[in-house]
Amino acid sequence: MIKIKELKERISQETILVPFKMSKEEDRIIRCDKLVTGNGGSTSFLRSPVKEGYVNLLIAPNVAVVEGKEEQYIVDEHGFFADKDMRFIYGSSLDKNIGASVEGRYPDVIVMVADSFLKYTDKLQEYKIDKILIDEAHSVVQQSDYRSKLVDFPNK
C-alpha cells in the first residue's frame, strides 16, 4: 500500500492519479491511503480526465457522500464537470439507468455506494472501466461487521 501525503490543503488531480499510473505500469492493483478524509481526493478524482470510450467509477462509503457529489455536479459553479456525463446511483436517486442516456451517450463517471456496485456488477461488465476509486475504503470494512454484503468487498 502506498500512502499519499499532499502537503497542500487539497489533493491535486496529479497526486490522486499517481496510484492509477503505478497500477498500469506494474500491471497490478495498487491500494493507497490518502491518510486524511475531507481533503478533496474524491473531487479531484471526479474532475480528472476520462479516457474516450471508458468510464471511471467512484464507490462512496454512504448515500450522503453520493448525494454531496451529485449536488456538486448539479451546481458546478466552476464548470469542472461541464464535459462529463455523470450518473449517481443509490436507493432513492433519480438515476436508475447506468446504460446509455436517451441521447445515446454513456456515462463518463458513475458514482455509487458499495451496495449499488454489487447490484450492478453484471451491467458494469459491459463497460471499459479505466479507474475505480473506493472512497474511504476503511468505512466499507467497518460496515461489513453489520452489512454482510460488504464482507471482503475489495476482492469482489
Backbone hydrogen bonds, N-H to C=O, Kabsch-Sander energy under -0.5 kcal/mol:
donor,donor_aa,acceptor,acceptor_aa,energy
2,I,31,R,-2.2
4,I,33,D,-2.6
5,K,3,K,-0.6
6,E,4,I,-0.5
11,I,39,N,-2.7
16,I,12,S,-2.3
17,L,13,Q,-1.5
18,V,15,T,-1.2
21,K,17,L,-2.2
22,M,18,V,-2.5
23,S,19,P,-2.3
24,K,20,F,-2.0
25,E,21,K,-2.5
26,E,22,M,-2.7
27,D,23,S,-0.8
28,R,23,S,-1.6
31,R,29,I,-0.5
33,D,2,I,-2.2
36,V,34,K,-1.8
44,S,40,G,-2.6
45,F,41,G,-2.0
46,L,42,S,-2.4
47,R,43,T,-2.0
48,S,44,S,-0.9
48,S,45,F,-0.8
54,Y,51,K,-2.1
55,V,128,K,-2.0
56,N,108,D,-2.6
57,L,131,K,-2.8
58,L,110,I,-2.6
59,I,57,L,-0.5
59,I,133,L,-3.0
60,A,58,L,-0.7
60,A,112,M,-2.9
65,V,62,N,-0.5
66,V,62,N,-1.5
67,E,63,V,-3.0
68,G,64,A,-2.2
69,K,65,V,-2.3
70,E,66,V,-2.5
71,E,67,E,-2.4
72,Q,68,G,-2.1
73,Y,69,K,-2.2
74,I,70,E,-2.5
75,V,71,E,-2.8
76,D,72,Q,-2.9
79,G,76,D,-1.6
82,A,79,G,-0.8
84,K,81,F,-2.1
86,M,84,K,-0.7
87,R,109,V,-2.2
89,I,87,R,-0.5
89,I,111,V,-2.9
90,Y,88,F,-0.6
93,S,90,Y,-1.9
95,D,88,F,-0.5
96,K,94,L,-0.7
98,I,96,K,-0.6
101,S,105,R,-2.8
104,G,101,S,-2.1
108,D,85,D,-3.1
109,V,85,D,-1.7
110,I,56,N,-2.3
111,V,87,R,-3.1
112,M,58,L,-2.5
112,M,110,I,-0.5
113,V,89,I,-1.1
114,A,60,A,-0.9
117,F,113,V,-2.0
118,L,114,A,-2.2
119,K,115,D,-2.1
120,Y,116,S,-2.4
121,T,118,L,-0.9
124,L,120,Y,-2.6
125,Q,121,T,-0.9
125,Q,122,D,-0.8
126,E,123,K,-1.5
127,Y,124,L,-1.6
129,I,127,Y,-0.9
130,D,55,V,-2.3
130,D,128,K,-0.5
131,K,55,V,-0.6
133,L,57,L,-2.7
134,I,132,I,-0.5
135,D,59,I,-2.2
135,D,133,L,-1.0
137,A,134,I,-0.9
139,S,136,E,-2.3
140,V,136,E,-0.7
141,V,137,A,-1.6
142,Q,138,H,-2.4
143,Q,139,S,-2.9
144,S,140,V,-1.2
145,D,142,Q,-1.3
146,Y,143,Q,-1.5
147,R,143,Q,-1.3
150,L,147,R,-2.3
151,V,148,S,-1.4
153,F,150,L,-2.0
155,N,152,D,-1.5
156,K,153,F,-2.4
